[in-house]
Structure formats: C-alpha cells, structure tokens
C-alpha cells in the first residue's frame, strides 16, 4: 500500500507539473491573439487549450485516484493501530506473569512482539500451517531458546542440569503466552504440537551436554524443592 501511494504521489506531481508547463505555453499563445471579448473570441481562447484536454483529464483522474488510495491507506493504518493496541493489551496481560519468573523471556517477547504483529497482520495473526510456523519460529525464537532455559527459575534452582529424558524448564512459561502471540487457523489442528516439537528440539540441543544421572538429578531436584519450602 505504501509503495502504491508513493508511486501515485510521484505520478500526480509529474502530471501536475507537466500540466502547468503546457498551460503556460497555451497562455503564451493565447496572448498573441487579437483581443476579442465576444462569445466567438472566448471560444477561440478556449480552443487554444483544447488539445491539452487529455493531459488535464489524466492529471485530475490520477489525482482523484491518489486521494482515494491515500484515504484507504490512512483507514488501513488506523485499523492496524487499533488492532495492534488491543492485541498488545491482551498479550501484556499474560506477559506480566513472566516478569519475575523468566525476565529474559519477558523482555525478548516484548522486543519482537511488534515485528510479529506486522508480519501476521494481513492474516489476522493466524498461522496457516507448519511451514509458516517454522519460518516464524526460526526467525524469532530458535536462537533464544537457550536463553529462555538458562534464565528460568527452575533451571537456576537446579543448577542448569537436566534429566536423561527430554525436559524444558521454560516451555511451561512460553505456552502461557503462545495463543496470545500466535493463533492457528482453525484448520491447523497440530499447531500446539508442532510448536512444542520445534521448541523442545532446541532445548534438547542445548541440554545434551548437561544431562545428569537419575540419582544426581533426583538429589538436585529434592534439594531445590526443599529450598523453596524454606522461603
């Protein structure tokens, strides 16, 4: 839309400028004619500009189209701002719960939220399929999953160790805001499962060298739970 508005803006000014030039030539020619204030004289004066009618018609037509497109663009932007405000308000309601439990996740989602909104605005914030979901995940979340894990309160309390099976300390926080940040198209039934699969795959890569034995993990877990009870 912005590109179209700019093209029309340039076109309008070019045509208006050209119209001014031909008008000046027309006036210069008209002023060389003998003065005649009769009906016939007026017709002769106007006939000087008759051959430029196509230029004038085109100029005003493009100007009209430009004004209409600009109004549509302004309406589109106003709707986008209104929708963004409501979307962000609902997202913030969920994000506030992360502020103390995983501040890094809270800050990062706040940072990328507007970009995600802009990217998905044309589809009403809806993700249509796994291909689109993967593209969004790789662009905005793939590289920060280790940071999400490191700054999760459970991971900090356990000393950054993991059990032998797949385990994420941060996904339980992220899923609280998932459906406020992204929404699947109603036909995309595997949205949650696909997102969780993408997320856990990155956690597994991060935690593969941090696996503890079952007994060591159980000991760390019990110590962590005991410390929480004392607080």
FENNOR-V701023 format. One record per helix or strand of 2 or more residues. SS is the DSSP state (H for helix, E for strand). FROM is the first residue (numbers start at 0). LEN is the number of residues. If there is no record, write none. Layout:
BEGIN
ss=SS from=FROM len=LEN
ss=SS from=FROM len=LEN
END
This chain:
BEGIN
ss=H from=1 len=29
ss=H from=38 len=12
ss=H from=52 len=46
ss=H from=102 len=21
ss=E from=125 len=2
ss=H from=129 len=11
ss=H from=141 len=9
ss=H from=152 len=6
ss=H from=170 len=11
ss=E from=182 len=2
ss=H from=190 len=17
ss=H from=213 len=17
END
